[in-house]
Amino acid sequence: MQVDTTGNVMAPEDTEELRQLYSDFESEHLKPLWTQIDDLMPVVPNPKAVVHVWKWSRLYPLAQRSGDLVPVGRGGERRAIGLANPGLGGRAYISPTLWAAIQYLGPRETAPEHRHAQNAFRFVVEGEGVWTVVNGDPVRMSRGDFLLTPGWHFHGHHNDTDHPMAWIDGLDIPFSYQNDVGFFEFGSDRVTDYATPKFSRGERLWCHPGLRPLSGLAATVSSPIGAYRWEHTDRALTEQLLLEEEGQPATMGPGHAAVRYINPTTGGDVMPTIRAEFHRLREGAVTPGRREVGSSVFQLFDGRGSVVLNGKEHRLEKGDMFVVPSWVQWSLRAESQFDLFRFSDAPIMERLHFARTHVEERDR
């Protein structure tokens, strides 16, 4: 065993007896803390995941090619292409806790129903014409919509048009895999309802501002809302910036409007393992450098600008996605109105009391 003795006062003299001791440790599947403490207990988080930006202009053509070559159906279940963080050894994990993919459904195609313990969502950066059917409730998918598939809900998708559609999926697959909590079950080979309503039953019951149905007073683990519509998100962000112009305290920071999607039965996050937000910066706005325990994924929905990750600036175009690993400093810079969707593992970090945030102070 090679031992790094730099600055370690517990580093003993390298002797034959010590080597034998370490060999005996190995044979009994033991590891002494004094040889590993820097890796196991770093001074600050030292993530294996690395900063990376995926360009939509490259992702989408690859998804199109997969649509030409790979049928959708039983066996693979979904034509979904996972974004693999270069620092995580080849697994299709965007971070140690989160999974993200681009999913592609061709004209008139149906992805069969199944369910799994993992929590999932969809976010649509462009296109329409697909309905996802969640526990029998058909939910329209359109540009800017954020759609939920909480754990253990049957779900399938069908494209009702002559045009393909792509969107991003987000799940807690790495967290579930690492902790051995996954279950999976096949459902219908098609979908249980091919209706194409403008609004799902869940929206009709729950999506009335400030009103809660008396038939749903119990708290639920995940949100009962199947789709958070773009028109509501856009209006909320627009009003925050208008209020800021009027001198009212409505924004997260100067020129920085932001909203969090919530579970209306608790006021908390939409799902127990995933937080979802939407951020809008007005032209010229710059956010302060920020570090957070836990990982986040962003997708640029619209506008022009850049993200600075650990001091390096990355210009972004519509649809581009990037990952912010734990304790990596990030800030946003808007060249025009700059709209970004964000999801993270913050509910896990907060519930386990690991959450910590540091925001740079700006010069006055």
N, C-alpha and C positions, 0 to 999 in steps of 0.2 A: 504494500500500500504506500503510495506517495503522499507525504504529509507536507502541507504548506505551513512552515513554522514562523512566517513573518509576523512579528509583533505578538506572538502567542506565548505567554509565559508558562503555559502548561505543556509546551512542546518538550518532550523528554529527549534524552540522548539516544541517537539511533544505534541500537545494539541488537545482537542476535536474539536476545530474550524478548525485546520489544517487538521485533518482526514476528516472532513466534506467537506472541500475545495477539497481535493484529490478525495473524493467520487463523488463530483459534476463534477470534471474534467472527471472522468470515464464515467459518465452518458452522457456526451456530446462528448465522444470519443476524449478527449484531453489528451496530455501527456506533462508535464512540462520538459523543457530541463534540468533544474538543477538536476533532479534525474537520468538522462540518459547520460550525456555528455561523461563520460568515455567510454561508449559502442559506442555512435554515432560518437565521434571524438577522437579516440585513438591517442596517441603520435606517434606511427608507425602503419602500417597495422596489424590488429589482425584477420587473416582469420579464418572462421569457417571450411573451408576445411583443411584437415590434410594431412601430408606426408603419402604416401602409395605406396607399390610396389606390383604389380601383376605378378605372375610367369607364364610364357608361358607354362611351363610343367604341370600346373594345368588348365590353361585356355583352352588349345587346347583339352584335353580329354573331358571336359565339353561341348565344342562346338560339338565334335563328337557325344556325347550322345544326344544332342538336335537334331542333324541331323537324328538320328535313330527314335526319338519320335515325333518330331514336323514338320509337312509339311510346305513347303514354299508356299505362295500365298496370295490371297486377305484376308483381315482381319487383319493379323499381318504384311503383306507385306514383311518383311525381317526376316531371321533367324539371328538376330543381338542381341548380349548380351552386355548390357551396363555395364561399369565399374563404380560402385557406390562408391563415396568417403565416407568413414566412418563418416566424420564430417558433412555431408550435409543432415542428417535426412531421409535417405532411398531412396531418388531420385536417378535415374540412371545418375547422373551428376558426372563427374570426377573433375570438378571445378565449381565455380559459373557461368562461361561463356562458358565452353567447355564440349562437350560430346564425349566419346570414347567408342568403342565397338569392339568386335571380331565378324566378320560376317562369316558364314559357308554356303557353297553351295555344295550340293551333286552331284554325277555323273549325267549328262544329265539334271540337274534341271534348271529351269528358274524362276527368281524373276521378277514379273510383273513390268511394267513401271508406274511411278508416278512422280510428281514434287512437290516441296515445296519451300517456301521462304527461308528456312535455307540453308546456304552454307555447302557443304560437300566435303570430299576427301576420297580416299582410299590409303593405303600404304601396300605393299606386302612384308612380311618378308620371305616367302617361297612359292613355288608352282607356277603353271601356268595352263593354259587351260580355263580360264574364260575370257569372253569379257564383258565389260560394254558398253552399248549403250546409248550415251548421245546426246539428240536431233537428233536421227537417225544416229549418227556416231559411228560405232563399234570400241572400243578401247581395245586392248589387255592388259591383266594384267599379269605381270611376276615379279619374285623376284627382289626387289629393286626399283620397279617402284612407282612413286608418281602420282596419277591420280585425276583429278578434276571433281566435279559435282557442279558447281556454282548454286546459288539460282535460282529457277524457270526454271531449265533445266529438261526436261523429261529424265528419266534414268531407265534402267532395266539391269539385268545381266543374262547371260546364260553360263552354263558349257558345253563345247563341248567335254568333255572327260569322261572316265569311272572311274575317281578318284575325290575325294572331294577336295575342296580348301578353305582356310581360309585367311582372311586379316583383317586389322584394318580399321575402319571407324572413321573419326573425323568430328564433326559438331559444329555449334554455337547454338545448341538447347537451353541450359539454358539461354543464353543472349536473344534469340528470345522470349522464353517463358515469361521471367520476364518483357519484354518490350511490350508484346502483339502485335507482328508484324508477327505472323505466318499465312501462307496460305498453303493449301494442295489440290492437284487435282489428281485423278486417271488418268492413261493413258491406253495404250494397256494392255490386259491381258497376252500378251507374250512380245516380243520385236519387234521393227519395222524393224530390219535388223539382220538376223542371219549370215551374212558374218563374216569371221574370218581373216581379213587382218593382215599382220605383223605390218603395221602402219596405224593409223587413218587418215582421211582426214585433220583434224586439224594439225596433225604432219607434213604431207606432205606439207602443206602450210606454216607453221610457224617455223618449227624446222631446220633452216639452220643458222649456227652461223654468227652473225653480219649482217644478211640480213632480211629485212622486206618487205612483199609484198605491192606493191603500192595499191592493192585493199583493204588494211586494215590499212589505216593511221589514222583512228579515234581511240581515246582512248576508251577502254572498261572497264567496272566496274570490271570484273574478267578476268583472263587470257584466251585467246582463245586456249591455248594448253591443250589437253585432257590428255596427259601423258608425264611426265618427266622421261626419261629412265635411268635405272641404269648405263648403260655403260658411259653416259655423266657425271653423278654425280661422279662415280668412277674415271674417268679420271681427272676431275677437282680437286678432292681432292688429287690424286696422284701427279699431277703437282705442287700443292701448297707446298707439303712436299719436293719435289725434288728441287724446287726453294729455299726453306728455307735452304736445305743442301748446295746450291751454294752461300749462304749468301745474298739472295735477300729478301726484305720485302714482303712476300706473305701470311703469316699465321696470324690467330687471336691471337696467343700466341705461346710460344715455344712448338713445336711438336703438335700444335693444328690447323688443317686445318678445314675450315668450309665454307659452301655455303648456299645461300638463294635462294629458288625458286621464280622467279619473273614473273610478268605480262609484256610481251614484248611490250605492247602498252603504258605503263606508266613508266616502270622501278621500279614500286612499288610492293607491295605484291600481291600474286596470287589471293586473294579474299579480300573483304573489312573488314572482321572480323577475318581472320585467317592468321597467318604467319607460313611458313614452312621452315625448315632448315635441313641440314645434317652436322654432325660433325664427324671428324676422328682424333683420337689421336694416335701418334706413341707410340710404346712400352715404358713404363716408364714415359710417360708424365703425369703431374698433372696440372689441371687448378686451378687458384686462386678462393677462395671463392667469391661468387657473390650473390647479392640480387637484385630482380627486382620487381617493381609493376606490377601486373598481374600474370597470371598463365600459366604454361608450362607443357606439357606432352612429355615424351621421350619413345622411344622403342629401345632396343638394337638390332641392326641388325646383328652384328657379332663381335667376339672377346671376350676377357676376361678382366674384370675390375670391378670397383665399383663406386658408387655414395655416396658422403657424404652429408646428408641432416640434417641441424641443428646440426651438430657435430656427427651424428650417421652414420656409414658406412654400406652400403648395397651392398653385392656382387651380380653381375648380370650375367645372362646367356642369350643366344640367345633368342630373342622374349620377354624378360621381359619388363614390362612397369612400369613407375613411374610418379607421379605427383609432381610438385613443386608449392605449393600455393604461393600467393602473399607475398613477402618480406621474404620468407624462404631462408636461405643461402644454396647454393649448390656448389659442385665442383666434378670433375670427375678424376678418377685415372685409368690409363691403365696398365694392366699386359701384354697385347699383343697389336697388332693393334686393335683399339677400335672404332667401327663404330656405331653411334647412329642417328636415325631420331628424329626430334623435331618439335612440333607445339605449337603455343601459341596464346593468344589473344592480342598480341602487337599492331596490327593495331587499335584496339579499344582504348587502353590506350594512344597511341600516338595522335590519332585524337582528343581525348577529353583532351589532355594535362595533363594527370595524370601520364605519364610514368616517372619513376625515376629508376636509377641503381646505385648500390654501389659495387665496386670491391675491394677486399682486396689487400693491397700492400704487396708484398713479401719482406722478409728480403734480403738485398743485401750482 
